Amino acid sequence: MIMRRSIFLLLLLLSGFTLEAQELNCNVRINIQKLQTVDPAVFETLEQSIRDFMNNTSWTQEDFAQGERIDCNILLTVQEELSPTTFKASLAIQSSRPIYNSDYQTALLNHIDQDVQFSYQQYQPLQFSTNTFNDNLSSVLSFYAYIILGLDFDSFALYGGEPYFQTAQDILNTTPQNGQFQGWRSMDGNRNRFWMVENLLSPRVRPYREAMYNYHRYGLDVMAEQPNEGRAVIAQYLDNLQDVYQNYPNSMILQMFLNAKSDEIIEIFKRGTSDEKSKTIRIMSRIDATNANEYRTIR
């Protein structure tokens, strides 16, 4: 398999950095302000368990240097106590990627999953498996770990995230399909885990993934030294987004793109040429009509 960041990895090796297997650098917080009866110490333990699970699991066969680990954030907000050990929550999850030759981090994922129901007793272990369903929280976290990996690899190599999206789909396929846990089935809504991985693996979304590779590798990654050239590449691949919008209306992937990239797009093209500004406003206002006024500020 092609290494995720072969250029950066080579530089790190030459600098004498040691390699580690773990891939994620995940900050975890749990919000329990709405809870009334459960001992907060239970969730302090769970917070540490999630942190250890995300950061200490070896998710891939790749070698990651310490400086290569993918930065991500998880906020689990417990909304309701269904029983003393069963809870309903939302999961806000973000991941980012460094831009070459700069201190800028660009968002790859900025998503809120509203359908996380889980059972937990203090000191209960989280268990990683891609082919066995152990518990819903472990499966949800594992699913998003592979989504994070897939998006990151896609940004460094064309379709480089494919095996990780497929593993996320494998996790989805192990989950109970009886409706006990929401978010895993097509019928559970149109902005859930099922549709996220379906979109990412759909042939109709290949132009989007091609655009995201070029957006990052030949757009953002060159902008520190060649801002005009990098911006021109991003402008060029906005056409791919429009193609996906036309060929796969209401796809979840475009909403994911907007959640992560809309503010960044505006800031990039405020410095663009007149033609780039006009093109960006036209395409983005079509894809994201409710925020058309925001894109007009590019002028």
N, C-alpha and C positions, 0 to 999 in steps of 0.2 A: 504493500500500500504506500502511496505517495505520502511523505511526511507532511503534516499540517503546516508547519512553518519552516520549511527546509532552509531558507536563507537565514532566518533568525536563529535556528537551531545550530547551524554551522558556526555562526559567530559566537554563540554561547559556548559551544564545545571548545573552540579555539581559545576562549577566554578562561577555560579551566573550570566551568561550572559543572557540578555533578547533576546527574539525571535522576528524576523521581518518576514513579509510575502514576501517581495521582494527577488528575487533570483539572480539577476545579478548585477555585479559591472562593468559597461561598460564605457570605455573611448571612446569618440567620437571626431573625427576631420573631417572637410570638406575641401577639397582642391579645390580652384576655380581659380587657376592660369591661366587656359585656357579661362576664361570668359572675355568678352570685355565690355558688356553693363550693366549687372545687378548690382544693388547696393549691395556691399558686406554685408551690414547690414542685408539683407534678409537672407543670409546664416549663419550669426551669430545667428539669431533667430532660423533658422532651426537646427543648430548644438545643441542648447540648448534643442529644442523640441525633437530631437532624443535621447539625453542623458536622458531627463526626461521620455520619452516613454519606453526606455529599462530598466531603473533603478527603476522606480516607479510603473510599471505595476505588478500586482500579476499574474504571469504566471501559477502557480500551486496552489494546495491546501496544499502543504507541508509547514512546518515551517522551516525557515532558520535563523540561528544566523548570526549576522553581519560578523563574521569571516568565515562563510560558503559560503558567496555569491560567485558566479562564476566569476572569472576575465575574461574579454573579451575586445577586441578592435575593433572599427569600423573606417575605413577610407573611406569616400565617396568622390571620385574624379569626379568632374563634368567635362565631356569631351566636351559637346556641348550644345549650347542654341538652342533648336528647335523652341521656341517662347519666349516671355518675361516671361512666367510662366511655360514652359515645358522644361525639361532637360534630357539629356542622360548622364549616369554616370556608373562608375564601383564601386563595393563595395568590399573592402578587409576586411575580418572578421577573427578574431583569438579568440580562447579561450584556457584556460589552467586550470590545476588542480594541487593542491599541493600534494607533495609526503610525506607520513607519516614519521614523525620523522626526517624531513630535511627541509631546506629552498629552496629546488628545486621545480620549477614549470615545469610540462611537458605539451607540447602542445597537445591539443585534436583536434583542428580545425585550419587550416591555408589555407584559400580559398579566391579566387578572383572571384567574379561574375561580368562578363563583360556586362550583359544585364539588367541594371536598368534604366528604363525610368520613370520619375515621373513629376507630376505637383505640383507646390507649390506657394502659395501667402503668403506673410509675415503674421505671426500669425495664419496661417491655422493650426488647430489641427490635430495631428495624432490620429487615432482611432483604438482601438484594438477590433477585432472580429474574432472568429474562424469559423463562419458560414455565414458571410455577407462580400461581397467585398465592401469596402469603397473607397480606393484609392490604387494605386500600391505600393507606398513607405511603407505605413502601413502594407500591406500584406507581402512585402519582409522582412521587419524588424521582423514581428511576426513569419514568417516562420523560419528565422535563430535563433530567440530566442528559438524556440522549438527544432531545430537541436542541438544547444548548450546544452540545458537541457538534451536531449536524449543521447548525447555522454557522458556527465558527469555522468548521472545515470547509463549508461551501464558500466562505469569504476568502479563503486562501488557495483553493484549487477548484476548478470547474466541476461541479457536481461532487465535490469531495465529501460532502456530508451524507451521501446516499446510504452507506452501511449503518449509520447511526439513526437515520430516519427509519430504516427498515427494522432496526432493533426496537425503536419506540413503538412501531406497529406490532412487533412480536409481543411486547408487554401488553399492549391494548388487547391483543387476541387472547391473552390468558385470563382476562378479567371476567367476572360473572356477567352474563348477558340477560339476567332476569330483572334488571332494573333496581336491584338493591343499592347499587352505587351509581350515581348520576355522572354524566360527562363522558362515558366511554362508548355510547351508542349514537348512531346517526339520528335516532328519534329523540334524543335528549336535548336537541336544540341545534342551531346552525353555527355556533361559535364555541365549540367544545373540543376535547382532546381527539375525538374521532375525526372531526373535520380538519383539525390542524395537521395531523399526519397524513390524512387523505390528500389534502392540498399539496403538501410538500412532496409527495410521491407521484402526484398526478402528471401525466404527460402534458396536460394543458398548462401546467405551471412551470415547465422547463424554461420558457423564455424569462420568467421572473428570476429563476435561480441563476441563469446565465447573466442577467442584469446585475444581480447582487454580487456575483464574483467580480465582474468588471467594475462595478461601482466602488468596491473596496480596493482591489489590487491595482487597478489602472486609473482609478479616480482618486479616492482619498489617500492612498498610499504614496502617490506622487505629488500631492498638492503642497507639501512642505517646500519642495524645490521647484515644482513646475505647476503653480496654481491654475494657470489658464488651460494647460493641457489636461490636467486632472478634471477640471470642471467641464471641459468639452466632452470627455468620455462619459461623465455622469449624464450630461444633457442628451447624448446620443442614445443611451440605454433607457431613458425615460420612455422611448417608444415601445420597449418590451413590456413595460408596466401597462401601457395603453392596450397592447395586444391581449394581455391576460384579462384586463377589464372587459374587453369586447368578447373574448372567447369563453370566459368563465365568470359571468356576472355574479356578484354577491359572494365571491370566494373569500374565505376567511384570511387567506394569505395577504391580500391587499390591505385588510384592516390591520393585520400584524405589522405590515410595512409602515403604514401611516402612524401607528402607535409609537414605533421606534424612530422613524426618520423624518416626519413632516417638519418639525422645527429645524432640523439640520438642513433639509432641502432649502428652506426659506433663507437661512443664513448663507448657504453656499452661493445661491444665485442672486443675492443682493449685490454681489461683486461681479456678476456676469455681464456679458454683452447684451445689447438690446434684443438681438434675436434669441439668445438663450433665455432671457427673462420672459419674453413673450411665449416661447415654447413651453417653459416650465409652468407658467401661470395657466396656459390653456390645458395642458395635460393633467396637472394636479387638481385643477378646479373641476375637471370632469370626473376624475377618480374619487375625489373627496369634496363633493358639491357643497356639503353643509359648512365647510370651512373655506369656501372660495374667497371670502374677504381677506382671510389670513394670507393666502397666496398672492393676493394683489399688492400686499405690502412689499413684495420683492421689487416693485418699481420704485 
